[in-house]
Amino acid sequence: MYLVYSLLTAAGMILLSPYFLMRALLRGKRLDNLPERMGWKFPCELREHSAPQPQRKAIWVHAVSVGEVLAALPLAKQLKDRYPNNRLVISTTTATGQALARERMNFADAIFYFPLDWTGPVRRAIRAVQPSAVLIVETEIWPNFLRECRRASVPVVFVNGRLSPRSYSGFLRALTYSGGLLRPFLKRILHDASLYLMQGAEDAERLIALGAPPDRVLVTGNLKYDLAAPPANALSFWLAPELARANRAPILIAGSVVAGEEKMVLAAFAAVEKEFPDALLIFAPRKPDQFNNAAAAISQTGRTLLRRSEIALNAAPAGAFAIPGNIFLLDSLGELAALYRLADAVFVGGSLVPTGGHNILEPAAFGKVPVFGPYMDNFREMAAAFLLAGASVRVSTPQELGEAWLVLLRDPRTAAHMGAAAKDLVARNQGATERVLTQLEKVLTTLGGLS
């Protein structure tokens, strides 16, 4: 089955390569990560340790993209402090995850791209990294990678594991359509990991139902609750007095907006402007390849557009925000979270269209009320907890989003009360990092030889 899997993934890569190449060229994406993904080239920090050095083996943390990098950040810092004799290396799959890891995890010994899941690239990566242990954030299952780690006696631990109802249903459909052929293969794959530390009981139950060994599956909570509210950054330092001078208030932030939500958010903001003409919308697309489309959608409304990429903070034009009706497009990476401290109302995107939603903890950590849409499959339990605590608002349409914003802006006391409940909920759910570290120490000290 491993051969069939490898052949199918290789065939898929070959067939789809013209599409991905054309998309990359059209969107200005670089392809220079391919040598790393093939295991042909690695950062010099890894190449320097290509000879066996057991005393300097690595703890390898893999975080797919932005959300996983943020979740892994407190854990990675703790690992670096607790195991100073081991190198800490970070891998990501996406370019945005790579950029954020390089910005937020500069304490790591190396940051690189995760290998493609073929035997050759995986073996070359393992030889270069020399891991004592691999920690995979959430539940990205790569059969060849897990098998090669088992063969190399490298323990693999899944941390902050999650298996959404949608993903679980997908696995069940695949098992059904295969006529039972895939179930032994999936069970073999799941037995290759040493430990699964899951976010919640339902995640654990689904994973065990798919074939994971029950004695290796534990519930330790969600690491994302442990991410501290980010400190003010250069942009937030500059922006706060600039908005005060321009008398722009209230401030609304639409964060992690995905394709298909642009016009919805703009329609909701238009409703707010009728009552608050000096309001400012900070519009933050989820991905860089959406920046230009978002700019076009804003321009189509006849508004003045300010782009973050065109503002040099030490030489910004005076009164940049003095024109009512303009919108600030945050076409940058890594600056959104710190801006939530300035918001009077927020919206967390990826939730008005069926893409699974995004992390609502960043605004909540500042005592801001997360407003989100009905599609929160990736954060189902978290969203339910916030709604139950009266610490968030769920909407279904642009009209409802506009009204939710207006309710919060008209009644600051209610907004403050709900915001305090959101911040308290974050505080009460913290501690997953310490629970994960406790379990890691039990397993990795024995199996991984950490020092």
Buried (B, 14 or more C-beta within 10 A) or exposed (E): EEEEBBEEBEEEEEEEEEEEEEEEEEEEBEEEBEEBBBBEBBBEBBEEBEEEEEEBBBBBBBBBBBBBBBBBBBBBBBBBEEBEEBBBBBBBBBBBBBBBBBEBBEEBBBBBBBBBBBBBBBBBBBBBBBBBBBBBBBBBBBBBBBBBBBEEEBBBBBBBBBBBEEBBEEBEEEBEEEEEEBBEBBEBBBBBBBBBBBBBEBBBBBBBEBBBBEEBBBBBBBBBBBBEBBEBBEBBEBBBEBBEEBEBBBBBBBBBBBBBBBEBBBBBBBBBBEEBEBBBBBBBBBBBBBBBEBBEBBEEBEBEBBBBEEBEEEEBEEEBBEEBBBBBBBBBBBBBBBBBBBBBBBBBBBBBBEBBBBBBBBBBBBBBBBBBBBBBBBBBBBBEBBBEBBBBBBBEBBEBBBBBBBBBBEEEEEBEBBBEBBBBBBEEBBEBBBBBBEBBEEBBBEBBBBE
